[in-house]
Amino acid sequence: MASKAAPSCRLVICLLISAAVLRPGLGWYTVNSAYGDTIIMPCRLDVPQNLMFGKWKYEKPDGSPVFIAFRSSMKKSVQYDDVPEYKDRLSLYENYTLSISDARISDEKRFVCMLVTEDNVFEAPAVVKVFKQPSKPEIVSKAPFLETEQLKKLGECISKDSYPDGNITWYRNGKVLQPVEGAAVIIFKKQMDPVTQLYTMTSSLEYKTTKADIQMPFTCSVTYYGPTGQKTVYSDQAVFDIYYPTEQVTIQVLPPKNAIKEGDNITLKCLGNGNPPPEEFLFYLPGQPEGIRSSNTYTLTDVRRNATGDYKCSLIDKKSMIASTAITVHYLDLSLNPSGEVTKQIGDALPVSCTISASRNATVVWMKDNIKLRSSPSFSSLHYQDAGNYVCETALQEVEGLKKRESLTLIVEGKPQIKMTKKTDPSGLSKTIICHVEGFPKPAIQWTITGSGSVINQTEESPYINGRYYSKIIISPEENVTLTCTAENQLERTVNSLNVSANENKEKVNDQAKLIVGIVVGLLLAALVAGVVYWLYIKKSKTASKHVNKDLGNLEENKKLEENNHKTEA
């Protein structure tokens, strides 16, 4: 029976398979998978108790089936059909779930799970969708620069290996850039690789830029569909160099024009606000109508005060676009009269003037021997203390390094003048003679002594200050002497003398001798008086002694008489 039924059963099965119907209640089921992942397709049928086997197939575009996997419910064996594109990629599990590894675009088909019993065939279809995320979009073929008011290709945004194809969008500063005729032209195209069936999307942008696009970032994005829905990937930002014509010209002066002085080098620099900036200009100097063609800089060396004036520069091809600046070359002149080394006589008058000529108000400072004076010097009658080194210094405070100075070395000469003074020591034994000398050049002092006397102290000189100094000598004359002071310099020799008397010294000595004699006589008289007093005292003492002795003799005689009386009575 069994052997006979088998052919008929297989025939029934084949008929059922050929006439299989969907299980009531089951509709289309979509399985989404990422490119390269494993596709999992569960069999959405309840496994019947009398199941003979399960089978998976897919349908060709013309509807014809292609069986790819078989699993027997009794033998628990799995067989895979010889389909080259699915070789070693299929796995059929006990619950009749089918997995396909390494998902490809060609796996996008209608698959059917079939569970076969002896009397029926049940089918559950599944549609596979494969998605491939495109590469990050990139802006390529970028323009090296854009020019204002010119429609120019900015670049291309490209995204590769997408499935299904995506859409590209351009952005300016984060805002969507819409096509505008004559201002923004966007051309989109896509191309599929016949082997991988992946798409490459390209969008080119032609753009008319303005100065408002300076430093503006441009980006693009690709929007695509994935297993979980729509997604967007953005490119990196691209900033383009914007070229625009010069609209204004400016001129600069180096160093800063408020500090230019005679002898400096001046550099004029002309700038245009275009991009790229102009490389050549015309420079116009004061009093010269024709411009000098040069790069953006022009240098004048060792300028003088006559270089003060207006300086201009302009574009070569557009002379009406011009810039100008006024330059003042600062100067400072100083004239000191007299100057250098000047020799005058004491008491002379000397007018001194320091004349200043400058481009602006200047400060004037007078110094004498490195000490600042409160006012300018004026000499109606010269003194020795007026001699010294005078400096008149002037400067422009606002102009660094602009200062002048002249010096006057004043020498005040005079013949030696002598004044002698005398000072007696309180003891009266010596005298100090001082010779005061005034003159320049410094006079040499020499002493001469006429007469006898001892010099207690040799000559001693004071410092020479303001043409004056003195020399002194201490002497104890034994007789009247004459001291002569001689002062001599290159101008003249001056002599002065002073007489010193010795009487004063002798009177002082006599007085002292008399005092000593008086003291000695006084002492002798005091000794004489003391001797007389002592003699009287001694004499008086002797008289008293005699009376005492007499009284004592009387007492002894009385004692002897009494003793004799006692003896007689006995």
MOVENVEN-V99739 format. One record per backbone hydrogen bond with DSSP energy under -1.0 kcal/mol. NH is the residue of the N-H (numbers start at 1). CO is the residue of the C=O. E is the energy in kcal/mol with one decimal. If there is no record, write none. Layout:
NH,CO,E
NH,CO,E
//
This chain:
5,1,-2.7
6,2,-2.1
8,4,-1.1
9,5,-3.3
10,6,-3.2
11,7,-2.3
12,8,-2.1
13,9,-3.0
14,10,-2.6
15,11,-2.4
16,12,-3.1
17,13,-3.2
18,14,-2.4
19,15,-1.6
20,17,-1.3
23,123,-1.7
26,23,-1.9
31,127,-3.3
33,129,-2.5
35,131,-3.2
36,103,-2.0
37,34,-2.4
39,100,-3.6
41,98,-3.2
45,43,-1.2
51,48,-1.1
52,116,-3.2
53,116,-1.3
54,71,-3.0
55,114,-3.1
56,69,-2.3
57,112,-1.9
58,66,-2.1
59,110,-1.9
60,64,-2.9
63,60,-2.4
66,58,-2.2
68,56,-2.6
69,56,-1.4
70,79,-3.1
71,54,-2.6
72,77,-2.0
73,52,-2.2
79,70,-3.4
81,68,-1.4
83,81,-2.0
86,83,-1.9
87,84,-1.4
89,86,-1.8
91,99,-1.6
93,97,-2.4
96,93,-2.2
98,41,-2.6
99,91,-2.6
100,39,-2.4
101,89,-2.4
103,37,-3.5
107,104,-1.4
108,105,-1.7
109,107,-1.6
111,126,-3.4
112,57,-2.9
113,124,-2.4
114,55,-3.3
115,122,-2.5
116,53,-2.8
117,120,-3.2
122,115,-3.0
124,113,-2.1
126,111,-3.5
127,29,-3.8
128,109,-2.5
129,31,-3.1
131,33,-2.6
132,163,-3.7
135,160,-2.7
138,158,-2.0
140,156,-3.4
143,154,-2.3
146,241,-2.8
148,243,-2.5
149,209,-2.2
150,147,-1.4
152,207,-1.9
154,205,-3.0
155,205,-1.2
156,140,-3.0
157,203,-3.2
158,138,-2.3
159,201,-2.4
162,199,-2.4
163,132,-2.2
167,223,-2.4
169,221,-2.2
171,219,-2.9
172,175,-3.0
173,217,-3.3
175,172,-1.7
177,170,-3.0
180,184,-2.2
183,180,-2.3
184,180,-3.1
185,206,-2.6
187,204,-2.2
189,202,-2.9
191,200,-2.0
193,198,-3.0
197,193,-2.6
199,162,-3.4
200,191,-2.9
201,159,-2.9
202,189,-3.3
203,157,-2.5
204,187,-2.6
205,155,-2.4
206,185,-2.8
207,152,-3.1
208,183,-2.5
213,210,-2.0
214,211,-1.5
216,213,-2.2
218,238,-2.6
219,171,-1.9
221,169,-2.3
222,233,-2.4
223,167,-3.0
224,231,-2.5
226,229,-3.0
229,226,-1.5
231,224,-3.0
233,222,-2.2
235,220,-2.8
238,218,-2.1
243,146,-4.4
244,275,-2.0
250,271,-2.8
252,269,-3.1
254,267,-2.3
259,256,-2.1
262,330,-2.0
263,303,-2.8
264,261,-2.1
266,300,-3.0
267,254,-2.8
268,298,-3.8
269,252,-2.6
270,296,-2.8
271,250,-3.0
273,248,-1.9
275,244,-2.7
281,294,-2.6
282,314,-2.3
283,292,-2.4
284,312,-2.9
288,285,-2.3
292,283,-3.1
294,281,-2.3
298,268,-2.4
300,266,-3.5
303,264,-2.5
307,304,-2.0
308,305,-1.5
309,327,-2.2
311,325,-3.2
312,284,-2.2
313,323,-2.2
314,282,-1.8
315,321,-1.3
321,318,-1.7
322,320,-1.2
323,313,-2.6
325,311,-2.4
327,309,-3.2
330,260,-2.7
333,357,-3.7
335,355,-2.4
337,353,-2.9
340,407,-2.4
342,409,-3.1
344,411,-3.2
346,413,-2.6
347,382,-2.1
348,345,-2.3
350,379,-3.2
353,337,-2.7
355,335,-3.0
357,333,-2.3
359,331,-1.9
363,395,-2.3
365,393,-3.0
367,391,-2.4
368,371,-2.9
369,389,-2.7
371,368,-1.3
373,366,-2.9
379,350,-1.2
382,348,-2.7
386,383,-1.6
387,384,-1.6
388,410,-1.7
390,408,-3.7
391,367,-2.6
392,406,-2.8
393,365,-2.9
394,404,-2.8
395,363,-1.5
396,402,-2.0
399,396,-1.1
402,399,-1.7
403,401,-1.0
404,394,-2.5
406,392,-2.1
408,390,-3.3
409,340,-3.7
410,388,-2.7
411,342,-3.2
413,344,-3.5
414,440,-2.7
417,438,-2.5
419,436,-2.3
421,434,-2.6
423,432,-2.1
425,430,-2.7
428,425,-2.3
431,475,-2.8
432,423,-3.8
433,473,-3.0
434,421,-2.8
435,471,-3.3
436,419,-3.6
437,469,-2.7
438,417,-2.0
439,467,-2.5
440,414,-1.7
444,488,-2.9
446,486,-2.2
448,484,-2.2
450,482,-2.9
454,476,-1.8
456,474,-1.2
457,474,-1.5
460,472,-2.0
462,470,-2.2
465,468,-2.5
468,465,-1.8
469,437,-2.0
471,435,-1.9
472,460,-2.3
473,433,-2.4
474,457,-1.2
475,431,-2.9
476,454,-2.9
478,452,-1.5
479,452,-1.2
481,500,-2.9
482,450,-2.6
483,498,-2.9
484,448,-3.4
485,496,-3.6
486,446,-2.7
487,494,-3.1
488,444,-1.7
489,492,-2.2
494,487,-3.5
496,485,-2.2
498,483,-2.3
500,481,-3.5
506,502,-1.6
507,503,-3.2
508,504,-1.7
509,505,-2.0
510,506,-3.2
511,507,-2.6
512,508,-1.7
513,509,-2.1
514,510,-3.3
515,511,-2.1
516,512,-1.8
517,513,-2.9
518,514,-2.8
519,515,-2.0
520,516,-2.5
521,517,-3.2
522,518,-2.7
523,519,-2.3
524,520,-2.4
525,521,-2.8
526,522,-2.3
527,523,-1.9
528,524,-2.4
529,525,-2.6
530,526,-1.8
531,527,-2.0
532,528,-2.4
533,529,-2.3
534,530,-1.8
535,531,-2.4
536,532,-2.6
537,533,-1.9
538,534,-2.2
539,535,-2.7
540,536,-2.2
541,537,-1.7
542,538,-1.9
543,539,-1.7
544,540,-1.6
545,541,-1.1
546,542,-1.5
547,543,-1.7
548,544,-1.5
549,545,-2.0
550,546,-2.2
551,547,-2.0
552,548,-2.2
553,549,-1.9
554,550,-2.0
555,551,-1.7
556,552,-1.6
557,553,-2.2
558,554,-2.3
559,555,-2.1
560,556,-2.1
561,557,-2.3
562,558,-2.2
563,559,-2.3
564,560,-2.3
565,561,-2.5
566,562,-2.3
567,563,-2.1
568,564,-2.3
569,565,-2.1
570,566,-1.5
//
